[in-house]
Amino acid sequence: MNRLGIAAIAIAVLLAVVAPFLLKPFGIYLISMWAVLTVAAIGLNLTLGYAGQVSLAQGAFVGIGAYTVALLTQAGYPFALAFVAAGLLCFVIGWLLGYPALRVQHHYLAFVTLAFTTLVFLLLRNEQWLTNGIYGINGIARPVFFGWSSAKPLHFYFFCLCTLTVLSLVTWWMLHSPWGRAFVALRENPIRAASLGVDTRRYTLMAFAIGSSLGGLAGALYAPLVQFIEPGSFALNLSFNLLLMEWMRVAEGYYLIVYAALIMVMMAFCPSGLLGLTERLLKAAARGRSLTPMLRAKEAAQ
């Protein structure tokens, strides 16, 4: 990594640590959501970006992880156990979902994962005895570790940021290991990878399983962040949003990154959007015009 990359990482870390102290609770909520969804996007990056397996099911795995944590914590189990259970459950389901990837590729695989997302949504909505259906699950408590509570927005943000950091480092280590090189070989040319001795079947299943488990871990953070979950939050639009995050990562134009940063700034400091900002500026200008005659009269009187 060159000096520019190290400097960019240092600036990003500094912003991630300092930013929440400059924001109101809603702004802290937004950057906490960014940290949570980034975990899911890392999983999709592994499945799609490195292994080359098109998946529209990442949002469904976020939902599975969120419901797993919500149900287990409300049943009295500790958050740490529920967190691990969410990752393991999504790992197993992702491994099973990877079997169609052994038969179909590209947009055909996208259709398979699309069907899986729809199936998960219908189960979450219709199995009311388990998920409470369209009414969702509320009152999801934020975790407490050794007497330290993450109930406050700032505390939970740093918990999400630490989790994101740990998972990012583990993923970075894995991608720079022989596993990561096998994933890249699988994406570039499966036939050549097989001829070089790479077990394409196993690595395809592993890519789906590990990427899905990261989606489940993101869902495990999502549930206590919002403290209310319902099936509509994990419909196809979430998978598309995560896919958009991955597409922006591989896009050649850096203007997309600048555009995303501007959108995040607008959401934090001007949630009413450009129209709301224009309205505020017009009101300020009108207020200034109304005060001008009064100031002139005051100066004339002096």
Secondary structure, DSSP 8 states (H G I E B T S, - for coil): --HHHHHHHHHHHHHHHHGGGGS-HHHHHHHHHHHHHHHHHHHHIIIIIIT----S-HHHHHHHHHHHHHHHHHTT--HHHHHHHHHHHHHHHHHHHHHHHTT--THHHHHHHHHHHHHHHHHHHH-HHHH-GGG-EE-----EETTEE--SHHHHHHHHHHHHHHHHHHHHHHHTSHHHHHHHHHHH-HHHHHHTT--HHHHHHHHHHHHHHHHHHHHHHHHHHHSEE-GGGGSHHHHHHHHHHHHHHH-S-THHHHHHHHHHHHHHH-TTHHHHHHHHHHHHHHHHHHHHHHHHHHHHH-
